[in-house]
């Protein structure tokens, strides 16, 4: 809960909701539970997706 709060609302509940982080987390959950992919593979893919989002926003 602590991690999710700080990832999805980086400025607190008064700030904006971080949609890209939520979509990456949802995709990770689907990959892990529906498609039974490995944790390391999903973690690396999510890290690359997050880096891509960060580079596109700046």
C-alpha positions, 0 to 999 in steps of 0.5 A, a space after each residue: 500500500 505504501 509503495 502503491 500510494 507513492 507511485 500512483 500519487 507522487 505528490 500525495 492525494 492532492 496531486 495528479 494520478 500517475 496513469 502511466 504507472 497504473 497501466 504498467 502495474 496492470 500490465 505486469 499483473 496480467 503478465 504474471 497471473 494470466 500469462 505466467 511469465 517470470 518475475 524477472 522478465 516482467 520486472 525488466 519489461 516494466 523497468 524499460 516501459 517506465 524508462 520509456 515513459 519518463 524519457 517521453 515526458 521530459 
